[in-house]
Amino acid sequence: MDTIKECRCYTEMEQMEALMREGVNCITQHPGFQSVCLDIYVLRTCYRWCEQQYGRDIADENSRYRYTAYHMLARFAWGWLGKDVRVTLPACAVRKIRDLS
C-alpha cells in the first residue's frame, strides 16, 4: 500500500459493520469473500457484465480479474456506490486479491 490511508483494516471501516457482526476477524476469512472475490469463474462472469455495463475492456487477464475482484469486494461490502464513486478497500483484502494474480 502506498499511503497510510490505503493501509486500513476492515475493522476500522464503519461501512463494514454488518460483515463484522458475522463473527470474522478479517474480511478475507468471511465465507463470502472467497466466492465473491477470488473464484475465477465468478470473476469471469462479473467482468463480462462490467464490460457490457461500463464499456471497459482490459486486455491483460491478471489486471482484468484484479479490477473485477476489487469491484466485487466494494459491491459485497457497500452495495452499489454510484458512478465514479471510489472507496478505500481493506489492505488485507487487496493483498489477497493481488496474490491471486
HELIX and SHEET records of a PDB file:
HELIX    1   1 TYR A   10  GLU A   12  5                                   3    
HELIX    2   2 GLU A   14  MET A   16  5                                   3    
HELIX    3   3 GLU A   17  MET A   20  1                                   4    
HELIX    4   4 ILE A   27  GLN A   29  5                                   3    
HELIX    5   5 PRO A   31  PHE A   33  1                                   3    
HELIX    6   6 GLN A   34  LEU A   38  3                                   5    
HELIX    7   7 ILE A   40  TYR A   54  1                                  15    
HELIX    8   8 GLU A   61  TRP A   78  1                                  18    
HELIX    9   9 ALA A   91  LEU A  100  1                                  10    
END                                                                             
